């Protein structure tokens, strides 16, 4: 098979890649240099005015980005700890472990928007069952109308929804581990804790890094949970970058400026995740893998 024939077979995949990835990025960059809004629709070139506005006047975007970073790192860390713990639990020979494996996956199987509506009902300040429980102790926390508690509520929903994903990856990794290192540790008389520290955890390091990066990428795009649960409120206390871009683009119809926000956000996320991946590699792999 000559090169021309190979190129023919590659063309469908290249066209799909061009259509769903390369072209939207190029068009977004072009949009970011335009003043397209509800009053001036079109790709009129305005230079770097949108970028000057972003880096000099738009504190709200940077606040939403820092909030997103805190939300993503915190929830993914909790998901990793809880998911890894649950995976270790059902990895061992316990009763009904198949039942527990299915049970732990249920939150991930449900539609995020529907479950967020249910969680919103749970945390309703006057009618929700959560405050019915707290009322027994003379408390009724304003879950969705207090700046800090609203952010905590979003974190609770995110951890509940996506811990099963982390659990699934960790369990798959544990089931694929070789048995020889554990047999050698047992012969040496290592305790369960020492087996975990010196055998299980190091062997799970590559899988842990991959799972955390995947979840960070997904967590950085959080939109549906915030839209349904808090709509970014109270005020802007739960507003993330994705939600802010949505407001600028589809509510205020500042298409050119929202494209600037989107492209800047993409570049920052690529750089941030690259450094995070290197940092995680140094921690999990203890500098052995670069």
Buried (B, 14 or more C-beta within 10 A) or exposed (E): EEEEEEEEEEEEEEEEEEEEEEEEEEEBBEBBBBBBBEEEEEBEEBEEBBBEEBEEEBEEBEBBBEBBBEBBBBBBBBBBEBBBEBBBBBBEEEEEEEEBBEEBBEBBEEEBEEBBEEBBEBBBBEEBEBBEEBEEEEEBBEBBEBBEBBBBBBBBBBBBBBBBBBBBBBBEBBEEBEEEBBEEBEEEEBEEEEBBEBBBEBBBBBBBBBBBBBBBEBBBBBBBBBBBBBEBBBEBBBBBBBBBBBBBBEEEBBBBBBBBBBBBBEEBBEEBBEEBBEEBBEEBBEEEEE
